[in-house]
Amino acid sequence: QVQVVESGGGLVQPGGSLRLSCAASGMILSTYNMGWYRQAPGTERDLVASIDAGGKIEYADSVKGRFTISRDVAKNTMYLQMNSLKPEDAAVYYCYGQHPARPYGYWGQGTKVTVSS
């Protein structure tokens, strides 16, 4: 059974940092196209950062230079290092993984990030 589980959310002050983790099971994460999405109340779920099976990385313009996506093959885990956090970064962050050869993917349950003083 394929599963992705996020962790690492919490409350942080503006300008602070958090690192989110997405632990995968039942799949080899490095062979999947992976992404971090976020959704604030009343908004759509948007892509924040992605890393494909080949290692290509992309970021939303709003987080470029502040967020870093990475993966640890040995731990079968993806990370999102978030620095210089802003109140507008507050959202529920979701991990998503999709094998390149399949038409469907897998969502985690989300982890909430609150940015407030």
C-alpha positions as CSV (number, residue, x, y, z in Angstrom):
1,Q,0.0,0.0,0.0
2,V,1.5,3.3,-1.1
3,Q,1.4,6.0,1.5
4,V,3.0,9.4,2.0
5,V,3.0,11.1,5.3
6,E,3.9,14.7,6.0
7,S,5.3,16.1,9.2
8,G,7.1,19.2,10.5
9,G,4.4,21.8,10.4
10,G,3.8,24.2,13.2
11,L,3.8,27.8,14.4
12,V,6.7,30.0,13.4
13,Q,7.3,33.7,13.5
14,P,7.8,35.8,10.3
15,G,11.3,35.4,9.1
16,G,11.7,32.0,10.7
17,S,12.3,28.6,9.3
18,L,10.7,25.2,9.2
19,R,11.5,21.9,7.5
20,L,8.7,19.7,6.3
21,S,9.2,16.0,5.7
22,C,7.3,13.6,3.5
23,A,8.0,10.0,4.3
24,A,7.0,7.5,1.7
25,S,6.1,3.8,2.1
26,G,5.1,1.2,-0.5
27,M,6.9,3.1,-3.2
28,I,10.4,4.1,-4.1
29,L,10.2,7.9,-3.8
30,S,13.1,8.6,-6.1
31,T,11.3,7.0,-9.0
32,Y,8.2,9.2,-8.6
33,N,7.5,12.7,-9.6
34,M,7.0,14.4,-6.2
35,G,5.7,17.8,-5.2
36,W,4.8,20.0,-2.3
37,Y,1.5,21.8,-2.5
38,R,-0.2,24.2,-0.2
39,Q,-3.7,25.4,0.4
40,A,-4.8,28.3,2.5
41,P,-8.4,28.7,3.6
42,G,-10.6,29.7,0.8
43,T,-8.0,29.2,-1.9
44,E,-7.0,26.5,-4.3
45,R,-4.3,24.0,-3.7
46,D,-1.2,25.3,-5.4
47,L,2.1,23.7,-6.3
48,V,5.0,25.1,-4.3
49,A,7.9,23.0,-5.4
50,S,8.5,19.8,-7.3
51,I,11.2,17.3,-7.9
52,D,10.7,14.8,-10.7
53,A,12.1,11.2,-11.0
54,G,15.0,12.6,-12.9
55,G,15.9,15.1,-10.2
56,K,14.6,18.2,-12.0
57,I,13.5,20.8,-9.5
58,E,11.0,23.6,-10.0
59,Y,9.6,26.3,-7.6
60,A,6.7,28.6,-7.6
61,D,7.9,32.2,-8.1
62,S,6.6,33.1,-4.7
63,V,9.0,30.8,-2.9
64,K,12.1,31.0,-5.1
65,G,15.2,31.7,-3.1
66,R,13.5,30.9,0.2
67,F,12.4,27.3,-0.1
68,T,14.4,24.3,-1.0
69,I,13.1,20.9,-2.0
70,S,15.2,17.8,-1.6
71,R,15.0,14.1,-1.2
72,D,16.9,11.4,0.7
73,V,17.0,8.2,-1.2
74,A,18.2,6.1,1.8
75,K,15.4,7.4,4.0
76,N,12.8,7.4,1.1
77,T,11.8,10.9,2.3
78,M,11.3,14.2,0.6
79,Y,11.9,17.5,2.4
80,L,10.9,21.1,2.1
81,Q,13.2,23.6,3.8
82,M,11.4,26.8,4.3
83,N,13.3,29.9,5.2
84,S,12.4,33.6,5.6
85,L,8.8,32.6,6.1
86,K,6.1,35.2,5.5
87,P,2.5,35.3,6.8
88,E,1.3,34.5,3.3
89,D,3.1,31.2,3.5
90,A,0.7,30.0,6.1
91,A,-1.3,27.1,4.8
92,V,-1.7,23.3,5.0
93,Y,1.1,21.8,3.1
94,Y,0.6,18.6,1.2
95,C,3.0,16.0,-0.3
96,Y,2.1,14.4,-3.6
97,G,3.7,11.6,-5.5
98,Q,2.9,10.2,-8.9
99,H,4.8,7.5,-10.8
100,P,5.6,8.8,-14.3
101,A,3.9,5.8,-16.0
102,R,0.6,6.1,-14.0
103,P,-2.3,8.4,-14.4
104,Y,-2.9,8.8,-10.7
105,G,-1.0,9.8,-7.6
106,Y,-1.0,9.9,-3.9
107,W,-1.7,12.7,-1.5
108,G,-0.7,12.9,2.1
109,Q,-3.0,14.2,4.9
110,G,-1.3,17.5,5.1
111,T,0.7,19.4,7.7
112,K,-0.3,22.9,8.9
113,V,2.1,25.8,8.8
114,T,1.2,28.9,10.7
115,V,3.3,32.1,10.3
116,S,2.4,34.6,13.0
117,S,4.0,36.8,15.6
